[in-house]
Amino acid sequence: MEQTFKEIVARYCETKPEDMDPEKRFREDLGFSSLDFMSLLGELEDTFDIELEEEDALQVRTIGEALELLEKECLE
């Protein structure tokens, strides 16, 4: 799941999946715009067949936080 997640994130930035550590921030380190982030969330929902709570998703700032949310949602 983590590798698929990073491959999807890599489509929206110029960072390779293998260079994404948990502390990388979407906006500051990866250059995401608000639109990029919302598009990413939609793609994650489709790929992993989950529905992310908007309030929870908007609190995500780093790769690690996003992975934690994704794992939590996939287990429910």
ZASE-593687 format. One record per atom (N, C-alpha, C): residue in three letters; residue number from 1; x, y, z; atom name. Coordinates in nm, 4 decimals, decimal comma. Example, Ala and Ser with C-alpha at 12.3 -4.5 7.8 and 13.67 -1.06 7.14 Angstrom:
BEGIN
   code   pos         px         py         pz   site
    ALA     1     1,3190    -0,5690     0,7800      N
    ALA     1     1,2300    -0,4500     0,7800     CA
    ALA     1     1,3200    -0,3300     0,7800      C
    SER     2     1,2850    -0,2250     0,7080      N
    SER     2     1,3670    -0,1060     0,7140     CA
    SER     2     1,2900     0,0030     0,7870      C
***
This chain:
BEGIN
   code   pos         px         py         pz   site
    MET     1     0,0821    -0,1189     0,0000      N
    MET     1     0,0000     0,0000     0,0000     CA
    MET     1     0,0874     0,1265     0,0000      C
    GLU     2     0,1939     0,1253     0,0801      N
    GLU     2     0,2797     0,2437     0,0877     CA
    GLU     2     0,3428     0,2756    -0,0472      C
    GLN     3     0,3882     0,1744    -0,1189      N
    GLN     3     0,4515     0,1975    -0,2482     CA
    GLN     3     0,3509     0,2540    -0,3484      C
    THR     4     0,2309     0,1991    -0,3516      N
    THR     4     0,1260     0,2500    -0,4413     CA
    THR     4     0,0943     0,3948    -0,4070      C
    PHE     5     0,0822     0,4242    -0,2783      N
    PHE     5     0,0558     0,5605    -0,2335     CA
    PHE     5     0,1638     0,6558    -0,2846      C
    LYS     6     0,2899     0,6193    -0,2655      N
    LYS     6     0,4000     0,7058    -0,3073     CA
    LYS     6     0,4048     0,7226    -0,4591      C
    GLU     7     0,3707     0,6186    -0,5332      N
    GLU     7     0,3673     0,6292    -0,6790     CA
    GLU     7     0,2587     0,7271    -0,7232      C
    ILE     8     0,1453     0,7261    -0,6544      N
    ILE     8     0,0381     0,8203    -0,6866     CA
    ILE     8     0,0827     0,9629    -0,6530      C
    VAL     9     0,1428     0,9826    -0,5362      N
    VAL     9     0,1916     1,1147    -0,4967     CA
    VAL     9     0,2921     1,1671    -0,5989      C
    ALA    10     0,3788     1,0789    -0,6486      N
    ALA    10     0,4834     1,1183    -0,7429     CA
    ALA    10     0,4263     1,1738    -0,8733      C
    ARG    11     0,3038     1,1383    -0,9069      N
    ARG    11     0,2409     1,1923    -1,0283     CA
    ARG    11     0,2130     1,3416    -1,0163      C
    TYR    12     0,2076     1,3905    -0,8936      N
    TYR    12     0,1724     1,5305    -0,8691     CA
    TYR    12     0,2927     1,6184    -0,8356      C
    CYS    13     0,4112     1,5601    -0,8305      N
    CYS    13     0,5298     1,6383    -0,7955     CA
    CYS    13     0,6514     1,5810    -0,8680      C
    GLU    14     0,7650     1,6409    -0,8448      N
    GLU    14     0,8864     1,5958    -0,9117     CA
    GLU    14     0,9753     1,5114    -0,8204      C
    THR    15     0,9201     1,4633    -0,7113      N
    THR    15     0,9949     1,3797    -0,6171     CA
    THR    15     0,9674     1,2328    -0,6471      C
    LYS    16     1,0730     1,1537    -0,6539      N
    LYS    16     1,0590     1,0107    -0,6800     CA
    LYS    16     1,0056     0,9410    -0,5553      C
    PRO    17     0,9275     0,8335    -0,5735      N
    PRO    17     0,8727     0,7610    -0,4578     CA
    PRO    17     0,9788     0,7210    -0,3555      C
    GLU    18     1,0953     0,6784    -0,4026      N
    GLU    18     1,1993     0,6328    -0,3093     CA
    GLU    18     1,2600     0,7480    -0,2285      C
    ASP    19     1,2362     0,8723    -0,2719      N
    ASP    19     1,2879     0,9891    -0,1993     CA
    ASP    19     1,1860     1,0501    -0,1040      C
    MET    20     1,0705     0,9875    -0,0906      N
    MET    20     0,9650     1,0405    -0,0035     CA
    MET    20     0,9763     0,9795     0,1352      C
    ASP    21     1,0193     1,0600     0,2301      N
    ASP    21     1,0234     1,0112     0,3679     CA
    ASP    21     0,9019     1,0661     0,4428      C
    PRO    22     0,8710     1,0091     0,5585      N
    PRO    22     0,7487     1,0469     0,6308     CA
    PRO    22     0,7403     1,1946     0,6680      C
    GLU    23     0,8537     1,2623     0,6804      N
    GLU    23     0,8534     1,4024     0,7214     CA
    GLU    23     0,8287     1,5005     0,6063      C
    LYS    24     0,8336     1,4522     0,4831      N
    LYS    24     0,8117     1,5416     0,3675     CA
    LYS    24     0,6729     1,6027     0,3758      C
    ARG    25     0,6676     1,7356     0,3623      N
    ARG    25     0,5400     1,8071     0,3673     CA
    ARG    25     0,4887     1,8283     0,2249      C
    PHE    26     0,3598     1,8112     0,2070      N
    PHE    26     0,3020     1,8209     0,0729     CA
    PHE    26     0,3245     1,9581     0,0096      C
    ARG    27     0,2894     2,0637     0,0793      N
    ARG    27     0,2999     2,1974     0,0201     CA
    ARG    27     0,4438     2,2486     0,0168      C
    GLU    28     0,5081     2,2479     0,1319      N
    GLU    28     0,6400     2,3092     0,1434     CA
    GLU    28     0,7504     2,2302     0,0742      C
    ASP    29     0,7499     2,0971     0,0877      N
    ASP    29     0,8589     2,0153     0,0336     CA
    ASP    29     0,8301     1,9584    -0,1054      C
    LEU    30     0,7031     1,9266    -0,1310      N
    LEU    30     0,6676     1,8625    -0,2583     CA
    LEU    30     0,6021     1,9578    -0,3572      C
    GLY    31     0,5713     2,0800    -0,3141      N
    GLY    31     0,5183     2,1807    -0,4049     CA
    GLY    31     0,3722     2,1626    -0,4433      C
    PHE    32     0,2945     2,0950    -0,3600      N
    PHE    32     0,1533     2,0739    -0,3904     CA
    PHE    32     0,0745     2,2039    -0,3772      C
    SER    33    -0,0182     2,2250    -0,4694      N
    SER    33    -0,1169     2,3320    -0,4547     CA
    SER    33    -0,2400     2,2702    -0,3884      C
    SER    34    -0,3348     2,3534    -0,3506      N
    SER    34    -0,4589     2,3018    -0,2916     CA
    SER    34    -0,5306     2,2101    -0,3898      C
    LEU    35    -0,5313     2,2484    -0,5169      N
    LEU    35    -0,5968     2,1675    -0,6199     CA
    LEU    35    -0,5264     2,0325    -0,6359      C
    ASP    36    -0,3930     2,0336    -0,6352      N
    ASP    36    -0,3177     1,9077    -0,6437     CA
    ASP    36    -0,3565     1,8151    -0,5286      C
    PHE    37    -0,3642     1,8718    -0,4081      N
    PHE    37    -0,3932     1,7911    -0,2901     CA
    PHE    37    -0,5331     1,7312    -0,2982      C
    MET    38    -0,6298     1,8096    -0,3401      N
    MET    38    -0,7669     1,7591    -0,3516     CA
    MET    38    -0,7755     1,6512    -0,4606      C
    SER    39    -0,7039     1,6708    -0,5704      N
    SER    39    -0,7004     1,5697    -0,6768     CA
    SER    39    -0,6367     1,4407    -0,6256      C
    LEU    40    -0,5298     1,4554    -0,5478      N
    LEU    40    -0,4635     1,3395    -0,4880     CA
    LEU    40    -0,5610     1,2629    -0,3993      C
    LEU    41    -0,6345     1,3335    -0,3152      N
    LEU    41    -0,7302     1,2670    -0,2264     CA
    LEU    41    -0,8334     1,1876    -0,3055      C
    GLY    42    -0,8846     1,2456    -0,4129      N
    GLY    42    -0,9810     1,1753    -0,4970     CA
    GLY    42    -0,9220     1,0502    -0,5586      C
    GLU    43    -0,7984     1,0613    -0,6043      N
    GLU    43    -0,7328     0,9454    -0,6650     CA
    GLU    43    -0,7071     0,8354    -0,5616      C
    LEU    44    -0,6714     0,8748    -0,4395      N
    LEU    44    -0,6505     0,7761    -0,3328     CA
    LEU    44    -0,7816     0,7054    -0,2992      C
    GLU    45    -0,8906     0,7807    -0,2942      N
    GLU    45    -1,0209     0,7197    -0,2661     CA
    GLU    45    -1,0568     0,6175    -0,3727      C
    ASP    46    -1,0342     0,6526    -0,4986      N
    ASP    46    -1,0655     0,5607    -0,6080     CA
    ASP    46    -0,9750     0,4380    -0,6063      C
    THR    47    -0,8466     0,4590    -0,5877      N
    THR    47    -0,7495     0,3496    -0,5911     CA
    THR    47    -0,7699     0,2499    -0,4778      C
    PHE    48    -0,7930     0,3015    -0,3585      N
    PHE    48    -0,8026     0,2145    -0,2408     CA
    PHE    48    -0,9470     0,1856    -0,2006      C
    ASP    49    -1,0425     0,2340    -0,2794      N
    ASP    49    -1,1852     0,2100    -0,2554     CA
    ASP    49    -1,2248     0,2463    -0,1115      C
    ILE    50    -1,1915     0,3706    -0,0753      N
    ILE    50    -1,2242     0,4224     0,0575     CA
    ILE    50    -1,2909     0,5581     0,0416      C
    GLU    51    -1,3464     0,6083     0,1506      N
    GLU    51    -1,4017     0,7428     0,1518     CA
    GLU    51    -1,3372     0,8177     0,2673      C
    LEU    52    -1,2556     0,9165     0,2326      N
    LEU    52    -1,1849     0,9937     0,3344     CA
    LEU    52    -1,2742     1,1054     0,3871      C
    GLU    53    -1,2729     1,1231     0,5176      N
    GLU    53    -1,3458     1,2339     0,5775     CA
    GLU    53    -1,2705     1,3626     0,5444      C
    GLU    54    -1,3400     1,4591     0,4876      N
    GLU    54    -1,2752     1,5827     0,4454     CA
    GLU    54    -1,2040     1,6512     0,5612      C
    GLU    55    -1,2679     1,6538     0,6770      N
    GLU    55    -1,2079     1,7193     0,7937     CA
    GLU    55    -1,0751     1,6541     0,8312      C
    ASP    56    -1,0706     1,5209     0,8300      N
    ASP    56    -0,9464     1,4489     0,8612     CA
    ASP    56    -0,8409     1,4725     0,7536      C
    ALA    57    -0,8818     1,4653     0,6291      N
    ALA    57    -0,7887     1,4798     0,5169     CA
    ALA    57    -0,7242     1,6179     0,5139      C
    LEU    58    -0,8001     1,7197     0,5491      N
    LEU    58    -0,7462     1,8559     0,5455     CA
    LEU    58    -0,6458     1,8820     0,6572      C
    GLN    59    -0,6386     1,7938     0,7561      N
    GLN    59    -0,5407     1,8070     0,8645     CA
    GLN    59    -0,4046     1,7473     0,8260      C
    VAL    60    -0,4016     1,6720     0,7174      N
    VAL    60    -0,2794     1,6036     0,6743     CA
    VAL    60    -0,1800     1,7044     0,6173      C
    ARG    61    -0,0579     1,6984     0,6680      N
    ARG    61     0,0479     1,7889     0,6213     CA
    ARG    61     0,1684     1,7149     0,5626      C
    THR    62     0,1913     1,5901     0,6071      N
    THR    62     0,3115     1,5176     0,5653     CA
    THR    62     0,2775     1,3820     0,5031      C
    ILE    63     0,3760     1,3234     0,4388      N
    ILE    63     0,3622     1,1895     0,3814     CA
    ILE    63     0,3253     1,0899     0,4919      C
    GLY    64     0,3925     1,0989     0,6061      N
    GLY    64     0,3656     1,0075     0,7165     CA
    GLY    64     0,2227     1,0188     0,7676      C
    GLU    65     0,1733     1,1418     0,7824      N
    GLU    65     0,0357     1,1620     0,8283     CA
    GLU    65    -0,0635     1,1056     0,7274      C
    ALA    66    -0,0352     1,1236     0,6002      N
    ALA    66    -0,1239     1,0719     0,4962     CA
    ALA    66    -0,1268     0,9197     0,4990      C
    LEU    67    -0,0121     0,8575     0,5169      N
    LEU    67    -0,0067     0,7112     0,5243     CA
    LEU    67    -0,0832     0,6594     0,6457      C
    GLU    68    -0,0716     0,7279     0,7597      N
    GLU    68    -0,1450     0,6868     0,8794     CA
    GLU    68    -0,2955     0,6927     0,8545      C
    LEU    69    -0,3417     0,8016     0,7940      N
    LEU    69    -0,4843     0,8169     0,7640     CA
    LEU    69    -0,5301     0,7093     0,6673      C
    LEU    70    -0,4503     0,6839     0,5650      N
    LEU    70    -0,4846     0,5838     0,4644     CA
    LEU    70    -0,4942     0,4449     0,5276      C
    GLU    71    -0,3969     0,4099     0,6111      N
    GLU    71    -0,3991     0,2797     0,6773     CA
    GLU    71    -0,5209     0,2661     0,7674      C
    LYS    72    -0,5528     0,3729     0,8408      N
    LYS    72    -0,6690     0,3709     0,9292     CA
    LYS    72    -0,7975     0,3501     0,8484      C
    GLU    73    -0,8106     0,4208     0,7368      N
    GLU    73    -0,9311     0,4112     0,6547     CA
    GLU    73    -0,9430     0,2746     0,5874      C
    CYS    74    -0,8302     0,2180     0,5482      N
    CYS    74    -0,8335     0,0876     0,4815     CA
    CYS    74    -0,8696    -0,0248     0,5787      C
    LEU    75    -0,8434    -0,0044     0,7063      N
    LEU    75    -0,8742    -0,1066     0,8058     CA
    LEU    75    -1,0193    -0,1027     0,8506      C
    GLU    76    -1,0873     0,0071     0,8261      N
    GLU    76    -1,2273     0,0190     0,8690     CA
    GLU    76    -1,3207    -0,0518     0,7752      C
***
